[in-house]
Amino acid sequence: MHDEPGNRDFAAIAGALWAAAPHELIDVAVRLVERHAHGTCAEVLLVDYRQAYLVRTAPGRAELSVDNTAPGRAFASQRIVREPPDPDGGRVLHLPLTVQGERLGVLSVRLPAGEPPWLAEFAGTAARALKIANQATDLFRRLRRRGRLTVAAEMQWDLLPAPSFDSGEFRFAGQLEPAYAVWGDNFDWAASEDRLTLTVSNGMGSGTEAAALTNLAISALRNARRSGDGITEQAALADQTLFARHRGERHMETLLLEFELATGLVRVVDAGSPIILRMRGNAIDSIGFDAQMPLGMFGDTGYVTEEFTAEPGDRLVVVSDGVNDALSPAGERYGEHALARALRRTRLQDPPEAARTMIRHFLDHHGDGEPADDAVIVCVDWTGRDG
């Protein structure tokens, strides 16, 4: 292998990366960059569960805030950030590690004068390898946590799908809070060749009981969805499953959305408290539906769908009641005015950064206090198939 590879030699570098054992992947990626790009001080930084810090994976190195740091700007903007050059012409580069819109962290390296043409592709390959390796080791989950997760939070994070995703028709992101102690709130999604199915749920109760309730409900929803059922059948099976276990004493409030990718038609089952806001141009409105029984209340509820149409350029934000009903120290409900202000302020941000910023704004709403309930924020930007 040549010491200064061109694009034709990149396959060999990528092959060495893919050959790494999952728990050795970060070390191998660092060595490959330093060897073939003649770089120094290479490191991989992983975003923590709250998406507020970039955690350094090298032992003994301090974490970095996403806000107001060069690596954080690369993470937030999803662009390569090049620091000012040193007198010798060398400079530090920060490259986002992202897989189909899912933001994992940042690759940083100090390079001599010049920049290998394959480096951005290497970062993309490293991100894909990290995502796959994450299924075979606890290392990355351990590194990402700045504190101990509660058992309920461990259950919830393991239940979640990818927290963000890009496709030709939509861009999606969701975030849970408190990230290290979430109870029953959850979001779930799946995309196929013709539709996007999205659910946002507010599980009843707290602690592991709420997390277990949510796990059972989401498993039932997924079982029906993966069997080819629509959202009314999904809601019905989850309703029956929860009722069979709890006999109506515990239930889960859920908003189910099914998007037709070709047309933007959205079918909705409103089985609880999560609400949906739509930003179209500069106008923000709440899309209301007829409330139906929460999942698990009676076990034999016949759910029906309602419809609206998403247009290219629409931003849809779904929040649980932990967001909508949160009170400031002065008694202002977050959903009354503050949520709309946050939505306007984040309009030019991509959904993952918008969700992260709205969570931070939501936490600021509490002043020095802590949220009284767990919360979920989901953001969908609709492009449409013709867009």
Secondary structure by P-SEA (a helix, b strand, c coil): ccccccccaaaaaaaaaaaccccaaaaaaaaaaaacccccccbbbbbcccccccccccccbbbbbccccaaaaaaaaccccccccccccbbbbbbbbcccccccbbbbbbbccccccaaaaaaaaaaaaaaaaccccaaaaaaaccccccaaaaaaaaaccccccccccccbbbbbccccccccccccccccccbbbbbbbbbccccaaaaaaaaaaaaaaaaaaaacccaaaaaaaaaaaaaaaccccbbbbbbbbbbcccccbbbbbbcccbbbbbbcccbbbbbbcccccccccccccccbbbbbbbcccbbbbbbccccccccccccccccccaaaaaaaaaccccaaaaaaaaaaaaaaaaccccccccbbbbbbbbbcccc
